[in-house]
Structures are given as structure tokens and as C-alpha cells.
Amino acid sequence: MKLLTTALTAALALTVPQTAPAQAYPSKPIRLVLPFPAGGPTDIVGRILGQKLSEALGQPVVQDNRPGAGGNLGADQVAKSPPDGYTLLLSSPSISISPSLYKKMPYDPQKDLAPISLIAGIPNVMLVHPSVPAKTLKEFVALAKARPGKLNFGSGGAGTTNHLASELLKTLTKTDIVHVPYKGSNQAMLALLGGEVDMVVIAVPPALPQIEAGRVRPLAVLNENRVATLPKVPTSKEAGIDNFVVPVWYGILVAGNTPRDIVNRLNTELGKIVAMPDVKERLAAAGVEPYHSTPDRFASFIKSEAVRYGQVIKNAGIQPE
């Protein structure tokens, strides 16, 4: 019995160092992959989240901009990273849009990535040039129906959120409005200011200075609720069109098969972070709305957005690349 007790004690002692590291997450720096160029909204959201997440987890959270292929380059790196919670992805709707835009994807967004939480959203606003004789969204739709193929809209390029938002409008209202793609939403806005295009859907923050200066006319925010910085601009539903809600949303994901306890830990910490008054204040100053969801709800949301955008892409006749 003494020999057996001694052997068991020794065996237990040997198992302690092996199990302890798995319980000590995180024990090293965490990489937060931003799949878009520096200087955009992902940088703003990523910087705020990274700082607070570092404080909450007690480890550095390092931002890593990996732009390319419509956000798929960075997402693919996270999808192929070890499933240990040390590589995070701050994604936009691109993970729901890309499967319908590309014939071949280097990863499967719904299998190779594990959702943590929706984290933020930036409302879009529909703008027209002052020369357009439409003061409301209903008047614009009536004008488009009266002039099929005569009005046009600018976008940041085929398959971008602002392109698909405008295509969704065409589908919902059965109108014929011509698409004019540009190399980025900023260029599309410049085209609107110059009168090259009649309409643009764009995020509220970059649109706000032009709205306040009277250089463009806002017809509706494509949001569930009115936007604090544009209190007089109606939502798309208030303006007469249901289901025309197209925000630029952001969410945190990790590699698929990451242990559930790590997923839950990250979800809990992110929920606390977006509820902090100073975080809300900093996000609001950048025109960003904080979100939070369970991992399962975020997974369902990604799937539903993939179906919605897939239908818009099909209706618009956009061919996969």
C-alpha cells in the first residue's frame, strides 16, 4: 500500500505541470489581425479593443494589418492559425460577402473560423447630389422609376458594402439605377461631390462634414434607429422602405476548433469592454456603435448575412471572380 500511495503521488505530481499551462490562457501576447489597410474604421475599432483587451487579459494585444483580396488575406491567416486563441480576427461583412463573390476561397468562413462576438457597427447613409430633384427616399424611388437607366450611383467597387446596399435598394424598389464603381468609397464620395454620380451609400462619419456643409443631401440612414449625429435624417423604414438596413458591422473571430472555454472567456471580456463608458464615448466620437452577442448568435448572423448578400449578388448579376 505504501508503494502504491507513493506511486500515485508521484504520478499526480507529474501531471500538474502538464495541465497548468492549458488553464493559464493567455500566457503570451495576442495578435489582432485587421484585414484592411491602416487608417480606416477597422484601425479605430481595433486600437480601442486591443488596448482594453490587453488590460483585461494581462497580455499585450498587437494589431497586425493584413490587407488584400477584399479582406480574405487576413481572414485566411487567422483561419490557418493554431486554434489556441492567440490570433484574433476583426472582420467586416466581407466574411459573409466573399463566398458569393469568389469562385474559390482559400478558407471556409463558417467552418474554419470560430465566432466570438459582434463588436461594433457603423451606420450607412444614402446621399444624393443637390442637383437631384428628390428631397426624400420615396421621391428618389419615384424619380428612378420615371427615368429607368438614367440615374446612377457610385460605390467603392464591385462587391463592397456600399455597392451591395445600392443593389439591394434596386431589388426592393424594382428600379433601374446604373452602377459606377470607383477604387474606394472616398473616390465615390468625391464623384458625388463633383456631380459625376447622382447617389452614393457611405458610412456616416466621412459623410457628416459634407452633409453639414450642404454639399450633399441625406435621404435616409440605413439603420434600425436614427443616428445621434444625424438626428433629423429618418431611418430607411421611416422613409418608406422596409428591410433596407445595411450597416458596416465588425466582429471578432478566432481559428475554428479553438477550445470553447477560450471562446467564452474572450466573449465575456469583450462584453465588459463594449459596456465601459469610456469605450462607448470613444466609439461614439468615431461614429461607431458598440455591439455584443453570444458566439452562437454571431454564427447565425454571419450565415443569415451570407444568404442575404448572396441573393443581392445574384439579383445584381455579379459574376464570381
Order of alpha helices (4+ residues) and beta strands (2+ residues): alpha-beta-alpha-beta-alpha-beta-alpha-beta-beta-alpha-beta-alpha-beta-alpha-beta-alpha-beta-beta-alpha-alpha-beta-alpha
